[in-house]
């Protein structure tokens, strides 16, 4: 395994692709001014109605504007193009007498999304793009400095879209005091759970409430290995330090590939996380588990995929905590149970864990059409259900309680990457008061001391990118059990040396300077 992983580890990580930078009067500037915000406010009202209370412009009043919409498919690895076309046609038929907009819908499997969407973005083929703070290459922290997103600040004022959420959600999403991204109102704070397959828990009689930290899982992982499971502990090919240690650090870059810098919650200072005792502890544990057969080389070599969690090959993995964790049962096609692994935190990017943006190459007419479409999507349950679940009777049905039963392998999305929790109809296995639960969930989180701070990497962009490449070479393998336990400390030393050679000390100093300046301005 180690030779295979080392070959991956030593490969040069792909640099950030060129993003669409065609200028327009609405494109983002490259200068960020932090805003002190939180993501804990709730929507102004539950507008869960079949049609929006108001729309920007009646369809009959002018020409129809077509917009190209790209979204990621997490529940279906290879979206069925014919079914996506059906959903597109159904959406266009439904909105025809409501707004002067038609959409061209493109669904891309999550394994190819960043590459294909980034290429389409560079070719000016997208008007409305789904993205997230944690996405690579086309994430919010990539699109904004690349001037690839349209400034919506003035356009959305007074719109149906703006009124669909409380003002605090918009404040939390701002860059440089302006609105470039439209958050999906969901679990807009961040925390993580241990996720277990319930049948495995029941078979062994595990008391999962005793699991408070990663090391507590070990007896259970030993049982899972003895059962012959391929993935006793499934990392989902993710460098997880920045998630498991969120109670100790605010990784405000929201970038798994750049978790080499964070705010220490105890000292409220920017620190080099690679040299912390926590990082050494984590990497040693992952190495030990890999050698015991609890972590498969498939994670370290990125052989697993987003559908591996839908199999019966694993016992324990991670889950992003949400108000209704039962949603995971439908997503993974089996019953799972959760145990909290971290607290929940509101921070600078927590409201942008799922969002949309209008691309900078869009014309003013296309930008308006995107705002009109999102306004209807965020306030009209019928549209939101079609967009999320597909064609009624083919991809999903409503049960006797008018809750959703998904049954399609061709078109299948989740609320969190589609439209607001207050609008999308709950699944059959979810509480009917799902919207209220989301409001309470978001309001019950801790607020990070760094909430509102956004790092402007422009002064050290080349060094930052080089460091991210180094992190891809060393950090991913270290955090997925791809390094022998005897070599962890020396590899971390080599990792830090490589970071320093890439200009890390300049990046760290810039982080510290910007954060200290921001703190002084509060």
Buried (B, 14 or more C-beta within 10 A) or exposed (E): BBEEBBEBBEEEBEEBBEBBEEEBEBBBBBEBBBBEBBBBBBBEEEBBEEBBEEBBBEBEEEEEBEBBBBBBBBBBBBBBEEBBEBBBEBBBEBBBEBBBBBBBBBBBBBBEBBBBBBEBBBEBBBBBBBBBBBBBBBBBBBBBBBBBBBBBBEBBEEBBBBBBBBEBBBBBBBBBEBBBBBBBBBBBBBBBBBBBBBEBBEEBEBEBEEBEEBEBBBEBBBBBBEEEBBBBBBBBBBBBBBBBBBBBBBBBBBBBBBBBBBBBBEEEEBBBBBEBEBBBBBBBBBBBBBBBBBBBBBBBBEEBBBBBBBBEBBBBBBBBBBBBBBBBBBBBBBBBBBBBBBBBBBBBBBBBBBBBBBBBBBEEEBBBBBBBBBBBBBBBBBBBBBBBBBBBEBBBBBEEEEBBEBEBEBBBBBBBBBBBBBBBBBBBBBBEEBBBBBBEBBEEBBBBBBBBBBBBBEEBBEBBBBBBBBBBBBBBBBBBBBBBBEBBEEBBEBBBEBBBEBBBEBBBEBBBEBBEEBBEEE
